[in-house]
Amino acid sequence: MNERIRDIVILVVGLALVLGAASAGYAVVRARASGGSPSPQVLAPVVMPTPTASGSSPAPQYERWTVGIARRPMTVRRRPVDGAPVQARLPMRTPADYPTVVLVDEVREVDGVPWYRVWLAGPPNESRGWVRDGQMAFYSTASRIVIDLSRRKLMVYRRGELLRTFPVAVGRPGLETPSGHFFITQKLRPPDPNGVYGVLQLGTSATQPKLNGWPDGGLVAIHGTSEPWLIGKAISHGCVRMKNAAVQEVSRLVPTGSPVIIEK
């Protein structure tokens, strides 16, 4: 990625827009944990990284990613050129009334105009497309989640360093949690903290392909649980379950938009 472009886009206009958008109240989302019907959800805050103070020393070099947040309805194209086929049209907010975010994969300048290749939520898994400059604001994240399905462990990294490791439950045989490169799309509080989703749901861009007929398209979430004794098992419809205290800790450490790498 061109360093000059990245430095311009990361912390220019994103903070004010995201913080304002995250103040919304109640919303309904088509959530899925273990086969339950859709439930009303309450928005959790979009946690933002703290920007470097003006005049301070340059930040140390470490792995970081750029997150784009829709500042208007976005048109995603298959190639970085006006008139290319449209791959997707994204609203400013999700069906849960959460700000729409995408994870930036690459920046390319075409005829003097920046284009951003972004990871997209929903099927097919690991989809990417191109968004023309002017449709997104930006912020950065230095956090990522790695989920090891074989070990049934979730690891949180920040600035390239392992911070915490948590046990998880994963998808059962036939409805396995998909592997690949994804990102956190939204954070929602279930209406009943003692219900099957637990106290918090972290939506991801992954889907369980065999559940594409579900109302939410089979979207995979990382969420709490009312059955903590099942943690460590392959038991879900594809979602990743954690103990309630653990998913709250992960949410605190990992901003919306951060990468989620799921490994077999």
C-alpha positions as CSV (number, residue, x, y, z in Angstrom):
1,M,0.0,0.0,0.0
2,N,1.3,3.5,-0.8
3,E,2.5,4.9,2.5
4,R,1.5,8.5,1.7
5,I,-2.1,7.5,0.9
6,R,-2.4,5.3,3.9
7,D,-1.2,8.0,6.2
8,I,-3.7,10.5,4.7
9,V,-6.7,8.2,5.0
10,I,-6.3,6.5,8.4
11,L,-7.1,9.3,10.9
12,V,-8.5,12.2,8.9
13,V,-12.2,12.1,9.2
14,G,-13.2,8.8,10.8
15,L,-13.4,9.4,14.5
16,A,-16.2,12.0,14.7
17,L,-18.3,10.2,12.2
18,V,-18.0,6.8,13.9
19,L,-18.6,8.1,17.4
20,G,-21.7,9.9,16.2
21,A,-23.0,6.9,14.4
22,A,-22.5,4.6,17.3
23,S,-24.8,6.6,19.6
24,A,-27.9,5.0,18.1
25,G,-30.4,3.3,20.4
26,Y,-32.4,0.1,19.9
27,A,-32.5,-2.0,16.7
28,V,-33.5,-5.4,15.4
29,V,-31.0,-7.8,14.0
30,R,-31.5,-11.3,12.6
31,A,-29.1,-13.0,15.0
32,R,-28.2,-16.7,15.1
33,A,-26.5,-18.8,17.8
34,S,-27.9,-22.3,17.9
35,G,-31.0,-22.2,15.8
36,G,-33.0,-19.6,17.7
37,S,-35.4,-17.3,16.0
38,P,-34.5,-13.6,15.3
39,S,-34.4,-11.4,18.4
40,P,-34.2,-7.7,19.0
41,Q,-30.7,-6.5,19.8
42,V,-29.2,-3.4,21.4
43,L,-26.2,-1.7,19.9
44,A,-22.9,-2.0,21.7
45,P,-20.5,0.9,21.3
46,V,-18.0,1.1,18.4
47,V,-14.7,1.1,20.3
48,M,-12.2,3.4,18.7
49,P,-8.4,3.4,18.9
50,T,-6.9,6.5,20.6
51,P,-5.2,8.7,18.0
52,T,-1.6,9.9,18.5
53,A,-1.5,13.3,20.1
54,S,-0.4,16.2,17.9
55,G,3.3,16.9,18.1
56,S,4.1,13.6,19.8
57,S,6.8,11.2,18.7
58,P,5.9,9.0,15.6
59,A,4.1,5.8,16.5
60,P,6.2,2.6,16.5
61,Q,6.0,0.4,13.5
62,Y,3.7,-2.6,14.0
63,E,1.0,-4.4,12.0
64,R,-2.1,-2.3,11.7
65,W,-5.1,-2.2,9.4
66,T,-7.4,0.5,8.0
67,V,-11.1,0.2,8.5
68,G,-13.5,2.1,6.3
69,I,-16.9,3.3,7.6
70,A,-19.7,4.3,5.2
71,R,-20.2,8.1,5.0
72,R,-22.9,7.5,2.3
73,P,-24.4,4.5,0.6
74,M,-21.4,2.7,-1.0
75,T,-21.1,1.2,-4.5
76,V,-18.6,-1.7,-4.6
77,R,-17.3,-2.5,-8.1
78,R,-15.4,-5.5,-9.4
79,R,-12.6,-3.5,-10.8
80,P,-11.1,-0.1,-9.7
81,V,-12.7,2.0,-12.5
82,D,-15.9,3.9,-12.9
83,G,-18.4,1.9,-15.0
84,A,-17.0,-1.5,-13.9
85,P,-19.7,-4.1,-12.9
86,V,-21.3,-3.5,-9.5
87,Q,-20.4,-6.2,-7.0
88,A,-22.5,-4.9,-4.1
89,R,-24.3,-1.8,-2.9
90,L,-23.9,-1.2,0.9
91,P,-26.1,1.1,3.0
92,M,-24.7,3.4,5.6
93,R,-26.0,1.2,8.4
94,T,-26.6,-2.6,8.8
95,P,-30.0,-4.2,9.2
96,A,-29.3,-3.8,13.0
97,D,-28.8,0.0,12.5
98,Y,-25.1,-0.3,13.2
99,P,-22.6,1.7,11.1
100,T,-21.5,-0.2,8.0
101,V,-17.8,-1.0,8.1
102,V,-15.4,-2.7,5.8
103,L,-11.8,-3.8,6.2
104,V,-9.4,-2.2,3.7
105,D,-7.1,-4.7,1.9
106,E,-5.4,-2.4,-0.7
107,V,-5.3,1.2,-2.0
108,R,-4.6,1.8,-5.6
109,E,-4.5,5.2,-7.4
110,V,-6.2,5.2,-10.8
111,D,-6.0,8.3,-13.0
112,G,-5.3,10.3,-9.8
113,V,-8.2,8.9,-7.8
114,P,-7.7,6.5,-4.9
115,W,-9.6,3.2,-5.0
116,Y,-9.9,0.9,-2.0
117,R,-10.1,-2.8,-2.3
118,V,-12.2,-3.9,0.8
119,W,-13.2,-7.2,2.4
120,L,-17.0,-7.6,2.3
121,A,-19.5,-9.3,4.7
122,G,-21.7,-12.1,3.6
123,P,-21.5,-14.8,0.9
124,P,-19.4,-15.9,-0.7
125,N,-16.8,-15.9,2.1
126,E,-13.7,-13.7,1.7
127,S,-15.3,-11.6,-1.0
128,R,-13.5,-8.4,-1.9
129,G,-14.4,-5.4,-4.2
130,W,-13.4,-1.9,-5.0
131,V,-14.8,1.4,-3.5
132,R,-14.0,4.8,-5.1
133,D,-12.6,7.5,-2.9
134,G,-15.2,9.8,-1.2
135,Q,-17.6,7.1,0.1
136,M,-15.8,6.2,3.3
137,A,-14.2,7.7,6.4
138,F,-11.3,5.8,8.0
139,Y,-9.7,4.8,11.3
140,S,-7.0,2.3,12.1
141,T,-6.8,-0.8,14.3
142,A,-3.8,-2.7,15.6
143,S,-5.8,-5.6,17.0
144,R,-6.7,-8.9,15.4
145,I,-8.4,-12.2,16.4
146,V,-7.1,-15.6,15.4
147,I,-9.4,-18.6,16.0
148,D,-7.8,-22.1,15.9
149,L,-10.7,-24.5,15.2
150,S,-8.7,-27.7,15.9
151,R,-7.6,-26.4,19.3
152,R,-10.9,-24.6,19.9
153,K,-9.0,-21.5,21.0
154,L,-9.4,-17.8,20.3
155,M,-6.4,-15.6,20.5
156,V,-6.3,-11.8,20.7
157,Y,-3.2,-10.0,19.3
158,R,-2.4,-6.3,19.4
159,R,0.6,-4.7,17.7
160,G,1.7,-8.2,16.8
161,E,1.8,-9.4,20.3
162,L,-0.4,-12.1,21.8
163,L,-2.5,-10.6,24.6
164,R,-5.0,-13.3,25.7
165,T,-6.1,-16.8,24.8
166,F,-9.7,-18.1,25.4
167,P,-11.4,-21.4,25.0
168,V,-14.4,-21.5,22.6
169,A,-17.1,-23.7,21.2
170,V,-17.2,-24.0,17.4
171,G,-19.5,-25.4,14.7
172,R,-20.6,-29.0,14.9
173,P,-19.7,-31.6,12.1
174,G,-21.6,-30.7,9.0
175,L,-22.0,-27.1,10.1
176,E,-18.4,-26.3,10.8
177,T,-17.2,-22.7,11.5
178,P,-15.7,-21.6,8.2
179,S,-12.0,-20.9,7.9
180,G,-10.6,-17.8,6.2
181,H,-9.9,-14.1,6.5
182,F,-12.8,-12.1,7.9
183,F,-13.4,-9.0,10.1
184,I,-15.7,-7.8,12.9
185,T,-18.7,-6.1,11.4
186,Q,-20.8,-5.0,14.4
187,K,-21.3,-5.4,18.2
188,L,-24.7,-6.1,19.6
189,R,-26.2,-6.6,23.0
190,P,-28.9,-9.3,23.1
191,P,-32.1,-8.4,24.8
192,D,-31.7,-11.2,27.4
193,P,-28.2,-11.5,28.8
194,N,-29.2,-14.9,30.1
195,G,-30.3,-16.2,26.7
196,V,-28.5,-18.3,24.1
197,Y,-26.4,-15.4,22.8
198,G,-25.2,-14.4,26.2
199,V,-24.3,-10.8,27.0
200,L,-22.7,-9.8,23.7
201,Q,-22.5,-10.7,20.1
202,L,-19.6,-9.7,17.8
203,G,-20.8,-10.1,14.2
204,T,-18.2,-11.2,11.6
205,S,-18.2,-11.1,7.8
206,A,-18.1,-14.9,7.7
207,T,-21.1,-17.1,6.7
208,Q,-21.9,-20.8,7.2
209,P,-22.6,-21.7,3.5
210,K,-25.0,-24.5,4.3
211,L,-27.3,-21.9,6.1
212,N,-27.6,-19.5,3.2
213,G,-31.4,-19.9,3.4
214,W,-31.5,-18.5,6.9
215,P,-32.9,-14.9,7.4
216,D,-29.4,-13.5,8.0
217,G,-27.7,-15.6,5.3
218,G,-26.0,-17.8,7.8
219,L,-23.7,-15.0,9.2
220,V,-21.3,-16.3,11.8
221,A,-20.9,-14.4,15.1
222,I,-18.6,-14.6,18.1
223,H,-20.9,-14.5,21.1
224,G,-21.6,-15.3,24.7
225,T,-23.6,-18.3,25.9
226,S,-26.1,-19.5,28.5
227,E,-24.4,-22.9,28.5
228,P,-20.8,-22.3,29.5
229,W,-20.3,-26.0,30.1
230,L,-20.3,-26.6,26.3
231,I,-17.3,-24.4,25.8
232,G,-14.5,-26.4,24.1
233,K,-16.9,-28.6,22.1
234,A,-18.0,-28.6,18.4
235,I,-21.7,-27.9,19.1
236,S,-22.9,-24.8,17.3
237,H,-24.4,-24.0,13.9
238,G,-21.2,-22.3,12.9
239,C,-20.9,-19.5,15.4
240,V,-18.1,-19.2,17.9
241,R,-19.3,-19.3,21.5
242,M,-17.4,-17.9,24.5
243,K,-18.0,-17.5,28.2
244,N,-19.8,-14.2,28.8
245,A,-16.9,-12.6,30.6
246,A,-14.5,-13.7,27.9
247,V,-16.5,-12.2,25.0
248,Q,-16.7,-8.9,26.9
249,E,-13.0,-8.9,27.3
250,V,-12.5,-9.6,23.6
251,S,-14.8,-6.7,22.7
252,R,-12.8,-4.4,24.9
253,L,-9.6,-5.3,23.2
254,V,-10.7,-5.5,19.6
255,P,-12.4,-2.6,17.8
256,T,-15.1,-3.1,15.2
257,G,-13.5,-3.7,11.7
258,S,-10.5,-5.6,13.1
259,P,-9.4,-8.8,11.2
260,V,-10.6,-12.2,12.3
261,I,-8.5,-15.1,11.0
262,I,-10.1,-18.5,11.4
263,E,-7.8,-21.5,10.9
264,K,-8.6,-25.2,10.7
